[in-house]
Amino acid sequence: MTVRIANCSGFLGDRLSGPREMVDGGAIDYLTGDWLAELTMSILTRQRDRDPGKGFPGTFISQMSGVLASCATRGIRIIANAGGVNPHACAAALREVVDAQGLDTVIAVVDGDDITEDFTRNIASGEWAGSHLTSGQPFSSLGETPTVVSAYMGAWGIVEALDAGATLVVTGRVSDASPIVAAAAHHYGWGRADLDRIAGAVAAGHVIECSAQATGGNFSFFTEIDDLTHPGFPVAEIEEDGSAIITKHRGTGGAVTTETVLSQLLYEIDGPRYANPDVIARFDTVSVDQVGEDRVRVSGAIGESVPSQLKAGAVCNIGWSAAMSVAVTGLNRDAKVDLLLSQVWSQFPEGRETFDDVVVTVTGGLEDASRNPRNLDDATALLRIAVAGRDKTLVNRFPRVVVEQLLGGFPGMALPTPPTKAGLRQQFWPTLVPTEQVPERVTLGDRQWFVNHVPVDGQVDLPLPTVGGGGYDVFKADDAALVEVPLGRIAGARSGDKGGNSTLGLWVRTDEAYEYLRQWWTVEHVAELLGATEDRELRLWAMPHLRSVGVTVVGWLGEGAASNLRIDPHGKGLGEYVRSRHIPVPETLLSAVGQHE
């Protein structure tokens, strides 16, 4: 008998109707969700600082109030990381709802992920370096005190809570797949050494934790899906051996296909070795097979070993930021932009250098006078200026200075959005901590205990070296047979963020297309594809059995979404950007894969 584990949320801003849709839409055994992105922890910390009773997604309480009775009646257990930075306060708010509805829901809290005090103390004493996961720099080099440091815990605290009778488990920071792994491990009685089974659940959990991204959302070939108006949330039917069927409730929008599942499997990974707190799952052994309408089997994952450390994220306040958008219409676009920038910088003591970071982007409009615009919108560019600095007064003044140029600036200047106040700028610092230094704890009623992290044979240290990179022989094709086309004609893509790094995975539909792409996938070609002018570390990988290649672009997002001033701070658009870039492709491939744009 398989266990049916549903997802109802992929981030704090996901559809509020998610829990109700999944409980009412069909048979499930567990309701899970993810409410905590890297940036969310810093937002919740500020809420807790203002009010000790806050620090968790308040919307989660209202979401649960609508489904708790149904879950109790049908025996559906709930696992959610919606405890944020204050899981006990979240549990207390849930208890009020449970009592008001007269339910017998058993609530447990799994915490211990907040290691702020230990981290700060050990950094000060020199016992911990807190080295940056990418650069290797010690945390002390940042010169800041963290507002919160959260470790990414695994599944076993949740398993112990379920084993003790909990029907609703609220956690702080856990890895995205951990609620799904915990549900399966509890259901089947897996142990910590059942690495292949756990790896299978990690693969399934990784696919469904980002909600509709498994059912057609954020999908390169979205035009091939009949109805994406309201895509359904995914369900993983996990079997005793860890393999799973990914599906969705009948009658919901979107689709579950090998490609919607594969694209999510490639999401935010740093190569075929996917490190989870409880296992290193080898995705280069996974098979993805369509076994029915909206039913895709994910199987074959191998659990390589268990990490001896947990990833942790420290969030620090590093100043303030503000941004303004300006409409630039008609001729002389670049000259108009230059005039406005010179006017704005002239109002600050050190000009542009007044600020620690400045990002200027111009999109659309008329680059020159050779093109006849179709209408006013076609003739209008959007100028966005973003600044950041330590001095709140100066950053706060920036939007006002832009507004002051309206009457004395370039002709046709318009402001599509009103000025805003400076916002707090934060930096996310990824690091590693020994697993035994994280005091994972379970609270159930008047009982409280710590989770015993039993070492598993063959534990390995992080970070892991990337495997399966590029560097293949040059494709043997007649140059005359190559045509320049957008990469998206033959490949789908999905991209995302890991701290300041951007991850990118690509897949193709035929063996012939993969043979070409794999051999083309070199550091030189990828650097050109990205259009990056500065030197960047590129970690290339490939998974031939899934016709997939990928790269982690180190530093593409600066220090991460919390401090990034770009329009796309999470790197979500990187995949579609590279699909729009032209590369040489054998003509024979185009007829084989179809005309995808």
N, C-alpha and C positions, 0 to 999 in steps of 0.2 A: 504494500500500500504506500503510494507516494505521499509526500507532505506538500501541500499547496501553500506557498508563501507569496503574499501579494505585496507590492510596493504601492504607496499612496502619496509619496512626496519625494522630490529630488532636490529641493532647496527651500529656503525659508519663504520665497515668494511664489511657490508652486500653487496650483489650483486649490482653493480652500475646500472644494467639493470632493477632493481626492479620497479621503477616508470613507465618506458616504457612498461614493461610486463603487468602491471596491467591496464594501460590506454588503451592499444591496445588490450588486451586479452578478453575483454567483458564489459558488462554494469556495471557501478558503479556510485554511487552518490558522494562519498567522497573518497579521497585518503589520507591515514594517514601513519605515520611511526614513529619509535623511533630511534633516533641517539645518545642518551645520556645514557651511562652506568655510574655507580658511578665513575669509573676511568677516563672516558672521560672528565669530568668537569675539572679535574686537568690538563689534556693535553691541553685543549682549553684555560685554564687560562694562561699557559705558552706562548701560541701563542699570546694571547692578550697583555701580558706584553712586548713581543718583538715588536708587531705592533698593535697599538690601533684600526686599521681597521680589525683585525682578531679576533679569538675567537669563530668561528663557523665552522662547517664542510664545507670546500670549495667545496668538491665533490657534496654537496647538490645543489649548484648553477648550476653546469653543468647538474645534473640530472633533475632539474626543467626546464632548458632551452630547453630540448628535449620534454617536455610534456605540457608546459604552453598553447601553442596554441590549442592543442587538448582539453585540459580541458576547456578552454574558449569557444570553439565551442560547446562542449557537456554539458556545465553547471556543470562540476565536480568541487567541492570545495576541497581545499587542507588544511590539518591541520598537522603541523609538529613542533616538538620540536627542530628542527635543528638550532634554534637561539643560542643555546649553552650559553656562558657567554656574548655574544654580539649580542642580537637579532636585535637591531636597525641597526647595521652594516650589518647583514645578509639581513634585509629587504631592505636596500639601494642597496645592490648588486643585489637583485632580481628585484628591480625597474629598474635598468639599463637594465636587460634582457627584462622586460616587455615593456619598452619604445622602445628598439631596434627592437622588434618584432611587435610594433604597436598594442598592446593588451590593453584591458580595465580592466585588472585584478585589483581588489581592495585588497590591501595588508594591513593587520592589524598586530600589534605586541602586544603580551601579555607578560608583564614582571613584575618585582617586586620580583622575586624569589631570586635575589642576595641580601642577607641581611648581607653581610660581614661587612660593616661599623657599622650597628646597633648591630650586634652580638659582635664585638670586643669591642665597647664602653660599652655595657651593662655588658659584662663579666668583664671588667676592673673596672667598678663602683660597681660591686657586685649585680646589679639588676637582672641579669640572672646567673644561675649556669651552664647552658649548659651541664647538666648531661648526661653522656654516656647512650645510650638507653639500653645497656645490663648490664654494670658493675655498673651504678649509680654514677660513679666517676665524680666530677666536671671537667669542661674543664680546669680550672686553673691547675689541677694536671698534665696536659700534658706539661705545661711550654713552649708552642709554640704560635705563632701568625698565625692565619689561612690565607692562600692565597686566599681562596674563601669559602663562606658559602652559600649554595643554599637550599632554601625551596622547598619542593615538592608541588606545587600548584595543584588545582583541575580543574574542567571543566568549572566553571561559567564565568570566564573571556573570555574563548573561545566562550562560548554561546553568551555573550554580543557582541563580535566582529562579530559573524555570524548574530545576530539579526540586527546589524547596517549596514549590507550589505557587509561584507568582503567575498571575494571569495578565499583568500589565507591568512591563519593565521599562523604566525611564533611565537613560544613561546620560553621562556627559559625553566628552569626545571619545568616540570609538571609530575604528576604520569603517569606511563606507559599507563594506561587505559583511562586517561582523554580525549585525542583527540576523542576516540570512544564514550565515554559518552557524550561529548559535541555535536558531530554530531547528535546523537540520540535525545538528549534533545532539541536541536534547531529544529530538524525536526518535533518533535511531540509536542513541546511547554510544555515540562515537567517543573515543578517547583521544588524547593529545597526539598519540603516535599514529593515528589513522590519517597519515599525511595525504594520500591520494584522494580519499573521500573528502577531506577538508579542502583540498585544492579544487576539487570539482564544485563544491559549494561556493568557494571564493569566485570561481569563474561565473557561476550563475548569479551570485550576488553582485558582482561587478557589472553584469549586464543589466540587472533590473533596478539598481539603486538610484539611477538617474531618471527615473520615471519614464516619460514618453520618449526619451531618446532611444528606447528599445523598440518602440512601436511606430516609428516613422518620423518622430521629431528630430530636427537638426540633421536630416538625412539628405545627402547630396542629390540623390535621384528622387526627390520628393514629388516631382511631377508625375511619377509613375504610380503613385498611391492614389486610389480613387477618392478617399475622403479623409482629409486631415483637419477638418473643421474642429473636431473634438476628439483627439486621439486617446485611446484607452490607456490605462496604466498597466504595466506588465505583471505577470504572475510566473513564478518559477515552480514547477512541479519537480521537486528533487527526489531522486531515488536513493536507495540504501547505499549504493556504491558511489554516490556523489554526482553522477550524471543527472542531467535535468532537461525537462521540456520547458522552453520559454513560450508563453502564450499570453492571451488576454481574455477578458470576459467577452462572450458572444454579444454581437450587436453594437460593440463600441467601435469608434473610428480608428483610423490608422491601419497598420498591418504589422504582422510579425513574419519576417522573411529571413533567409540566411544573411542577407545583406544588412537589414536593420539591426540584427543581432551582432553580426561581425563588426559593423562600424562602431558599435558600443563596446565590444570587446577590445577594440584598438584604442579606446578613449583614455587619454591621460595615463598611458603606460610608458615606461622607460625601456622598452624592449621585451623580449619573450619571458624574462624572469620577473614575475610580478610579486613583489614583496608585500606580504600581509603580516600582521603581528603573529599569526598562528601558523603560517606556512609560506614558503616561497613556491608559488604556483607556476608551473611551466606552461605558458600559453602556446608554445610551439609544438605541443603534443595534442592540443585541443582540436576536436572535429566539430563542425557546425553543419547540420544537415536538416533540410526541410522534410518533415515527416507527416505533414498534413496542413490544411489551411490554417494559417496563424499558429502553427505549431513547429518549433524549431528545436532540435535536440542538440545540446551542448555536452560533449563527453570527451573522455580521454585525458583529462588534466592529470598531470603527475605532480605530487608534492615532493619537492626536492629536499627541503630541510626547513628548519625553523630559525628565524633571526634571533640573535642574542640581544638585540636592542629594539627599542621602539622609536619611531619618528616622533618628534615633538615640535611644536611651533610656538615661538616667542613673539609676542606682538608688542611693539614699542611706539610711543608717540614721538614723531620726529618733526613736527611743525604743522603748517597749515597750507591749504591749497584753495585755489579758486579758478574758475574758467568762465569765459564769455564767448558767445557766438555772434558773428556779424555777417549780414548778407551783403555780398559784393556783386553788383549787377552791371552787365554791359562790357564795354571796351576797356582796355588798359587794366585788366584784372590785377596783374602782378604789381603794377605801379601803384594802384590803389591800396593794395595790401601793404606795400612798403611804406607808403605815406602814413597809414594808420599806425603801423608799428613804431615808426620814428616819433610820431606824436605821443604815443603812450609811453615809450621808454624815456622820453625827455622829461617826464613828470616825476621820475624817481631819481634819488640821489646818485646812484651808480648805474643808471640805465637798466638795460636787460640784466646786467650782472648783479643787480639788487637781489635777485631771486636765485635760490639754489638750483631750481630746475624750471625750464621753460619748454613747452611743446607747442609749436605752431603748425596747423594743418589747413590746407586749402583743398576743397573738393568741389568738382563740377565747375560750371560756368564756362566762359570763353577764354581759352588759353591765348588765342590770338584773334585777329579780325578776319581770318580766312573762312570761318564757318558762319553760316547764316542761322541764327537761333530759331527754333520752331515757335517758341513762345517766351513769355517773361521768365517762367521757371527755368527753362533751358538756358537762359542767359545769365542766371544767377548762381554764383558760387557761395559756398558756406565757408567762412573763415572761423576757425576755432583757436583761441589762445588760452592756454592753461599755464598757470604759474604756481610755484610752491616755494616756501621759505620758512624760516624760524620766527620771523617777526610778524605776529598776527596783525598788527596795525597796518603794516605795508601791504600784506596780502589782502586784507579787508578793503584797502583803498583801491586796489587794482580794478575791480569791476566799475567803480565810480569813475575812474579816470577814462575808461573806454567810453562810457556814456557821455562824458564831457566833450568828446570829439564829434558828436552828432552834427552840430551846426557848422563846425569849422573844419570838418574832415573832407574826405573824398566825396564826389557827387554820387547820390543814390544810396548812401549808407543807411542801413536799416538794422534794427535789433530784433531778431525773431523770438528771443527769450529775455525776460527781465533779469537784472543783476541779482546775484545772491551773495550771502555772507560767506566768509572764509570757512571752510570745513576742516576738521581735524585730519591731519595726514599721519598715517601709521605705516610701519614697516613690519612685514612678516619675516621672521628669521627661522628657517628650518634647520633642525639639528637632530642629533640622536642621543638617547639616554639608555643606560642599561635597564633591561626589563625589570630586574629585581629592585630597581630604585623607584618604581612606580607603585604606590600602595593601593592597588585595586581593591575595592571594598564593596560588599553587598549589604544593603540594609533592607530588612523585610519585617515590618511591624516593630516589635521591641527587640528583635534579633539583629546582630551586626557582626560580620566577620570579614577577614581579609582573604583574598584569593591567593592560594599557594601556587606560585609559578614553578611548576615542576620542570626541570630541564629535560629536553628531549635530545637523544643522541644525535650528534652531527650538527649542532647549532653552528651558524655562520654569522660573521660580522657584516654589517652594512657599511657603506653602500655597496651594491653589487656591480661588478663590471658588466657592461652591455655585451650581449652575445648576438651573433648572427648579423654582423654589419655588412657594409658594401664592399667594394673593391673587387668586383668580378671582371672577367674578361670583357673587352669591348665587343658590343653586339656586331655580329658579322652581317652587315646589310649594305646593299648598294646605295651609296649616297644619293643617287638619282631617284631612288624609291622612297626617300624620306620627305615628309611634308611637315611644315610648321603648323601645329594646331594647339588649341588649349589642352593642357593636361587632363582637364575634366572630360574630354571626349572619350578617354579610355579608363579613367580612374575616379573612384569616389574617395572622399577624405573625411576625417574628423580630427579636430584639434582642441586643445584645452590648455590648462595651466597647472604647473606644479611649482609653487613658489614663484621665483623669477624666471623659470624655464617654461618654454612652450613645447608641448608635445604634439606630434603630427603623425597620423597613421593613414596610409593609402592602401586601397585594394582595387584589383581589376577582375574582370569577369571571365577571362579565358586564359588558358595555359600559355598561348602565344604572346598575349599582352604582358603576362607576368614575366616571361622569359626576357622580353625586351626591357621592361621597367626595372627588373632586378639588376640587369647588367648596366643599365644607365645610371642606377642609383649609387653615385659616388659622391665623395665630399665636394669635389669641384663642381659637379652638376647641381647638387643640392644647394650649394652656396649661391650659384647663379640663379637658380630657381627662386630662392628667397629674395633675391635682389638686395642682399645685405652688403653694404659697402665696407663695414668694419669686420675685422676678424672675430669670428665666434667659434666656440667649440660646438661641433656637430657630432652627436652620438647616433650613428646610423645602425639600423637593424633590419632584419628580414625574417619572414615566416613563410617559407615556400608553400607549405601544405594549405595555407589560407590565402595564397596569392597576395601577400601583403608585405609592404615595406614601411619603414617609419624612421623618424628622427626626433631626437630631443634637441631643441635649439637653446643652448645655455645662455641665459641672460637676455633672451628676446623680450621679456616683460620687465626688465630692470630688476627691481627687488620684489616684484610681485604686485598683485592687483591692488592691495591696500595703499600703495604709494605711487602706482603707475598713473601718469597723466594722460595717457593715450585715450582715444575714443573707444578702443576695444582693450581694456586692461586685462581681460582674462584670456586673450588669444583665441577666442571662439571663431573669429573670422579667418584665421591663418589658413585653415584647410581650404576654404572656398577661394581665398586669394591665390594659392598655388595652383588650384584647378583652373583659374583664369589665365595663368601664365602659359605662354606658348613654348613647346618643346618640339624637337624633331621626332616624328613617329613614322614607322613604315606604313605606307599607304594601305597595305594589305590588312593591317589591324583595324582600320576604321570600318570597313564593311563587316568585319567579324564581330565587333562589339556594339555596333549601332551608332547612331548619331546623338550621343548624349552631350548636353550642353550644361 
